[in-house]
């Protein structure tokens, strides 16, 4: 009975979050489009699409992290849980650095060889690209904290963070309407700052409530756990990569 009530409660919280974030996001998108204009908004969407296409590796590791954290939390293995969390943080740091290197490298050739961008907007496009790479890095390294929050089924906090993010985007959209300098560059900078602040909020929350979120690579990082998590993630990576190449290939 208690489990059923928790499921109903979490479902209601997630449903409310979806409605609020969707409503705020729809309005914020309209404000951003009006503030940036069609050309700059198109540049932002194009660059965001390139980065999203190249970050499917992180999605594979995210599913593996969620699975191992939930499994060990359910089994009450606190020490193992600390090891899995530290392994997850370590692997996401590596993936984040790898993605930054790959995306920056691909971006260099894309800007020079493939993308058709107005000459007068090239500097702004490259600048926001770098800001979005930074945002992607912060998003990747925040995954272990999202995973452990979801493993503990603290949906209320997760929903609050989601709503804060949507309100933050709305605030950014309203703010860039008022600036007189390059709005696209401001947008990229503020979005990166927002993602970083959300990472800090998640980190503080987990550090206060979850003892297993303590980071100590010397004590809890073990090769056997790294191998176990990466082996599981490799299958998710295979599925995600084939799906990605199928979709973008078409």
C-alpha positions in Angstrom: 0.0 0.0 0.0 2.8 2.4 0.9 4.6 1.6 -2.3 1.4 2.3 -4.3 0.9 5.7 -2.6 4.5 6.6 -3.4 4.0 5.7 -7.0 0.8 7.8 -7.2 2.5 10.7 -5.5 5.6 10.6 -7.7 3.4 10.3 -10.8 1.4 13.3 -9.8 4.5 15.4 -9.1 6.0 14.4 -12.5 2.7 15.2 -14.3 2.5 18.6 -12.6 6.2 19.3 -13.5 5.5 18.3 -17.2 2.6 20.7 -17.4 4.5 23.6 -15.8 7.7 23.2 -17.7 5.9 22.7 -21.0 3.9 25.9 -20.5 6.9 27.9 -19.4 9.1 26.5 -22.2 6.5 27.3 -24.9 6.3 30.9 -23.8 10.1 31.2 -23.3 10.7 29.9 -26.9 8.4 32.5 -28.3 10.2 35.3 -26.3 13.6 33.9 -27.4 12.6 33.8 -31.0 11.4 37.4 -30.9 14.6 38.5 -29.1 17.1 36.7 -31.3 15.3 36.9 -34.6 15.0 34.1 -37.2 18.7 34.1 -38.3 20.2 33.9 -34.8 17.6 31.5 -33.6 18.3 29.3 -36.6 22.1 29.4 -35.8 21.4 28.4 -32.2 19.2 25.5 -33.3 21.7 24.3 -35.9 24.6 24.3 -33.4 22.4 22.6 -30.7 21.5 19.9 -33.2 25.2 19.2 -34.0 26.1 18.9 -30.4 23.1 16.7 -29.5 24.0 14.4 -32.4 27.5 13.9 -31.0 26.5 13.3 -27.3 24.7 9.9 -27.7 27.7 8.3 -25.9 26.6 10.0 -22.7 23.1 8.6 -22.9 24.4 5.1 -22.9 26.5 5.7 -19.8 23.5 7.4 -18.1 21.3 4.3 -18.4 24.1 2.2 -17.0 24.6 4.5 -14.0 20.8 4.5 -13.2 20.7 0.8 -13.4 23.6 0.1 -11.1 22.7 2.7 -8.5 19.1 1.4 -8.2 20.3 -2.2 -8.0 22.7 -1.5 -5.2 20.3 0.9 -3.4 17.6 -1.8 -3.4 20.1 -4.4 -2.0 21.2 -2.1 0.8 24.8 -2.3 -0.2 26.1 1.1 1.0 29.8 0.5 0.4 29.0 -0.9 -3.1 26.8 2.1 -3.7 29.6 4.5 -2.9 31.9 2.6 -5.3 29.3 2.7 -8.1 28.7 6.4 -7.6 32.4 7.3 -7.6 32.8 5.1 -10.7 30.0 6.9 -12.3 31.4 10.4 -11.5 34.8 9.3 -12.8 33.4 7.9 -16.1 31.2 10.9 -16.7 34.2 13.2 -16.2 36.1 11.1 -18.9 33.1 11.1 -21.2 32.7 14.9 -20.7 36.3 15.6 -21.6 36.1 13.2 -24.6 32.9 14.9 -25.8 34.4 18.3 -25.5 37.5 17.3 -27.5 35.4 15.5 -30.2 32.8 18.3 -30.5 35.4 21.0 -30.6 37.3 19.1 -33.3 34.2 18.4 -35.4 33.0 22.0 -34.9 36.2 23.4 -36.3 35.8 21.5 -39.6 32.1 22.1 -39.6 32.5 25.9 -39.4 35.2 25.9 -42.0 33.9 23.3 -44.5 30.2 22.5 -44.2 28.0 25.2 -42.4 26.6 28.1 -44.4 26.6 31.0 -41.9 26.5 34.7 -42.8 30.0 36.2 -42.5 28.8 38.9 -40.1 27.4 36.3 -37.7 30.4 33.9 -37.8 32.1 35.2 -34.7 28.8 35.0 -32.7 28.1 31.5 -34.0 31.6 30.3 -33.0 31.3 31.9 -29.6 27.9 30.4 -28.8 29.2 27.1 -30.0 31.9 27.2 -27.3 29.4 28.1 -24.7 27.2 25.2 -25.7 30.1 22.8 -25.5 30.7 24.1 -21.9 27.0 23.6 -21.2 27.2 20.0 -22.5 30.1 19.2 -20.3 28.2 20.5 -17.2 25.2 18.5 -18.3 27.2 15.3 -18.6 28.9 15.5 -15.2 25.6 16.2 -13.6 24.2 12.8 -14.7 25.4 10.9 -11.6 23.6 13.3 -9.3 20.4 13.1 -11.3 20.7 9.3 -11.3 21.1 9.0 -7.5 18.2 11.5 -6.9 16.0 9.3 -9.2 17.2 6.1 -7.5 16.0 7.5 -4.2 12.8 8.5 -5.9 13.0 12.1 -4.7 10.8 13.3 -7.5 9.7 16.5 -5.8 13.3 17.9 -5.8 13.8 16.7 -9.3 10.7 18.5 -10.4 11.7 21.7 -8.5 15.0 21.7 -10.3 13.2 21.2 -13.7 10.9 24.1 -12.9 13.8 26.3 -11.8 15.5 25.5 -15.1 12.4 26.5 -17.1 12.0 29.7 -15.2 15.8 30.4 -15.6 15.4 30.0 -19.4 12.4 32.4 -19.3 14.4 34.9 -17.3 17.2 34.7 -19.8 14.8 35.2 -22.7 13.3 38.3 -21.1 16.8 39.6 -20.2 18.3 39.3 -23.6 15.5 41.4 -25.0 16.8 44.3 -23.0 20.6 44.1 -23.8 22.0 46.3 -26.5 25.1 44.1 -27.3 25.0 40.8 -29.2 22.0 38.9 -27.9 23.1 35.5 -29.2 26.4 35.6 -27.3 24.6 36.7 -24.2 22.1 33.8 -24.6 24.9 31.3 -24.9 26.8 32.6 -21.9 23.7 32.8 -19.6 22.6 29.3 -20.7 26.0 27.9 -19.7 25.8 29.7 -16.4 22.3 28.3 -15.7 23.4 24.7 -16.3 26.4 25.2 -14.0 24.2 26.6 -11.2 21.8 23.7 -11.6 24.8 21.3 -11.3 25.9 23.1 -8.1 22.4 22.8 -6.6 22.2 19.1 -7.3 25.7 18.6 -5.9 24.9 20.4 -2.7 21.6 18.5 -2.3 23.2 15.1 -2.8 26.1 15.9 -0.6 23.8 16.9 2.3 21.3 14.0 2.0 23.1 11.1 0.5 26.2 9.7 2.2 27.0 7.7 -0.8 27.6 10.8 -2.9 30.9 11.5 -1.2 33.7 11.6 -3.8 36.9 9.7 -2.9 38.5 8.1 -5.9 41.4 6.8 -3.9 39.1 4.7 -1.7 36.0 3.9 -3.8 37.3 3.8 -7.4 37.9 0.2 -8.5 38.8 -1.3 -11.9 36.3 -4.1 -11.5 33.4 -1.5 -11.1 34.7 0.5 -14.1 34.7 -2.6 -16.2 31.3 -3.7 -15.1 29.6 -0.4 -15.8 31.3 0.1 -19.1 30.5 -3.4 -20.3 26.8 -2.7 -19.6 27.0 0.7 -21.2 28.6 -0.7 -24.3 25.4 -2.5 -25.3 23.3 0.7 -24.7 25.9 2.5 -26.7 25.5 0.1 -29.6 21.7 0.5 -29.6 21.9 4.3 -29.3 24.5 4.7 -32.0 22.6 2.6 -34.6 19.4 4.5 -33.8 21.3 7.9 -34.1 23.0 6.9 -37.4 19.7 5.6 -38.7 17.8 8.8 -37.9 20.4 11.3 -38.9 21.4 9.2 -41.9 17.9 9.5 -43.3 
